[in-house]
């Protein structure tokens, strides 16, 4: 059980590849983390258990980060409430970048492989992680999923977390950046209602701006709230449906991938580099 919220953490990884032949593997990884009500004898004991769980996750996250940096992979962890349009943003991003750089996606949902199928149809290899009762992805499962993806130098790895603005804030997956997606169909006070998530995110995507004429949403107030909890957060206002504002987001992704490639160790002087 997850001590952050009490959810279950039995994950099923359904691997979906865009290879010439389709194949799927189901791996059930069960983690018995205990339950805050049955195993935590006191607040101090519960805190200790939470620290153990997060500490273990952070060790896996550090290993993921080191592996991806060594490959020159630019990894992002997209987080949001359900219905913010994360998958639509990913589909639009893949359609724009699939001919410019290697892409791969890890999809997190409690049930179904619907989102992974949408990603595959858009032209990127994808793996679905179904968390069952779990409300967030964990670094261990994400690391295993990434091993089954084609990740070459300069690849963009997009991780779509489970729709939830609470627990994913505490679980590092090894990403270069957390990207919070907020749609204008939600309340503009989300950043101060869920401050941990918006404080943990480096980037905010304000999505569905094509709907602004039809909804009661104060953009200035929403961004002020976001900067109240995270003064340095980078903001992109866009619409995955109309494409408005996508160019700035795509430019930032290209820059991140280029920086990840440039951070790779250079071959000794006089030795030709080997390109994948």
ChimeraX attribute file (.defattr): number of C-alpha atoms within 10 A of each C-alpha:
attribute: neighborCount
match mode: 1-to-1
recipient: residues
	/A:1	18
	/A:2	23
	/A:3	21
	/A:4	19
	/A:5	13
	/A:6	16
	/A:7	17
	/A:8	21
	/A:9	22
	/A:10	16
	/A:11	24
	/A:12	20
	/A:13	23
	/A:14	22
	/A:15	24
	/A:16	22
	/A:17	22
	/A:18	15
	/A:19	8
	/A:20	6
	/A:21	6
	/A:22	9
	/A:23	11
	/A:24	11
	/A:25	10
	/A:26	12
	/A:27	14
	/A:28	14
	/A:29	14
	/A:30	12
	/A:31	12
	/A:32	11
	/A:33	17
	/A:34	18
	/A:35	18
	/A:36	21
	/A:37	11
	/A:38	7
	/A:39	12
	/A:40	17
	/A:41	10
	/A:42	11
	/A:43	10
	/A:44	10
	/A:45	13
	/A:46	19
	/A:47	15
	/A:48	13
	/A:49	21
	/A:50	19
	/A:51	13
	/A:52	13
	/A:53	17
	/A:54	19
	/A:55	13
	/A:56	13
	/A:57	21
	/A:58	20
	/A:59	16
	/A:60	21
	/A:61	22
	/A:62	16
	/A:63	17
	/A:64	24
	/A:65	22
	/A:66	13
	/A:67	15
	/A:68	25
	/A:69	21
	/A:70	15
	/A:71	19
	/A:72	24
	/A:73	28
	/A:74	28
	/A:75	26
	/A:76	21
	/A:77	22
	/A:78	27
	/A:79	28
	/A:80	26
	/A:81	19
	/A:82	13
	/A:83	14
	/A:84	22
	/A:85	20
	/A:86	25
	/A:87	18
	/A:88	18
	/A:89	20
	/A:90	22
	/A:91	20
	/A:92	19
	/A:93	21
	/A:94	25
	/A:95	14
	/A:96	14
	/A:97	17
	/A:98	15
	/A:99	10
	/A:100	9
	/A:101	14
	/A:102	20
	/A:103	25
	/A:104	26
	/A:105	25
	/A:106	25
	/A:107	29
	/A:108	28
	/A:109	24
	/A:110	19
	/A:111	13
	/A:112	14
	/A:113	18
	/A:114	11
	/A:115	22
	/A:116	27
	/A:117	18
	/A:118	16
	/A:119	25
	/A:120	19
	/A:121	14
	/A:122	17
	/A:123	17
	/A:124	22
	/A:125	24
	/A:126	31
	/A:127	29
	/A:128	27
	/A:129	29
	/A:130	26
	/A:131	25
	/A:132	17
	/A:133	17
	/A:134	21
	/A:135	25
	/A:136	27
	/A:137	27
	/A:138	25
	/A:139	23
	/A:140	19
	/A:141	20
	/A:142	23
	/A:143	19
	/A:144	13
	/A:145	20
	/A:146	20
	/A:147	11
	/A:148	14
	/A:149	20
	/A:150	14
	/A:151	20
	/A:152	17
	/A:153	22
	/A:154	24
	/A:155	22
	/A:156	26
	/A:157	25
	/A:158	21
	/A:159	26
	/A:160	25
	/A:161	24
	/A:162	24
	/A:163	21
	/A:164	15
	/A:165	24
	/A:166	19
	/A:167	20
	/A:168	25
	/A:169	21
	/A:170	16
	/A:171	20
	/A:172	24
	/A:173	30
	/A:174	28
	/A:175	23
	/A:176	19
	/A:177	17
	/A:178	25
	/A:179	26
	/A:180	27
	/A:181	25
	/A:182	26
	/A:183	25
	/A:184	21
	/A:185	17
	/A:186	14
	/A:187	14
	/A:188	22
	/A:189	17
	/A:190	18
	/A:191	24
	/A:192	18
	/A:193	13
	/A:194	15
	/A:195	20
	/A:196	18
	/A:197	26
	/A:198	29
	/A:199	22
	/A:200	20
	/A:201	23
	/A:202	18
	/A:203	21
	/A:204	22
	/A:205	22
	/A:206	22
	/A:207	26
	/A:208	22
	/A:209	23
	/A:210	16
	/A:211	15
	/A:212	14
	/A:213	8
	/A:214	10
	/A:215	12
	/A:216	13
	/A:217	19
	/A:218	13
	/A:219	15
	/A:220	10
	/A:221	12
	/A:222	20
	/A:223	18
	/A:224	16
	/A:225	20
	/A:226	26
	/A:227	18
	/A:228	16
	/A:229	18
	/A:230	20
	/A:231	13
	/A:232	13
	/A:233	20
	/A:234	14
	/A:235	19
	/A:236	18
	/A:237	18
	/A:238	22
	/A:239	22
	/A:240	21
	/A:241	16
	/A:242	12
	/A:243	15
	/A:244	15
	/A:245	16
	/A:246	21
	/A:247	14
	/A:248	14
	/A:249	16
	/A:250	16
	/A:251	10
	/A:252	13
	/A:253	17
	/A:254	18
	/A:255	13
	/A:256	18
	/A:257	22
	/A:258	17
	/A:259	15
	/A:260	23
	/A:261	19
	/A:262	13
	/A:263	13
	/A:264	15
	/A:265	10
	/A:266	10
	/A:267	10
	/A:268	8
	/A:269	7
	/A:270	6
	/A:271	8
	/A:272	9
	/A:273	10
	/A:274	6
	/A:275	6
	/A:276	5
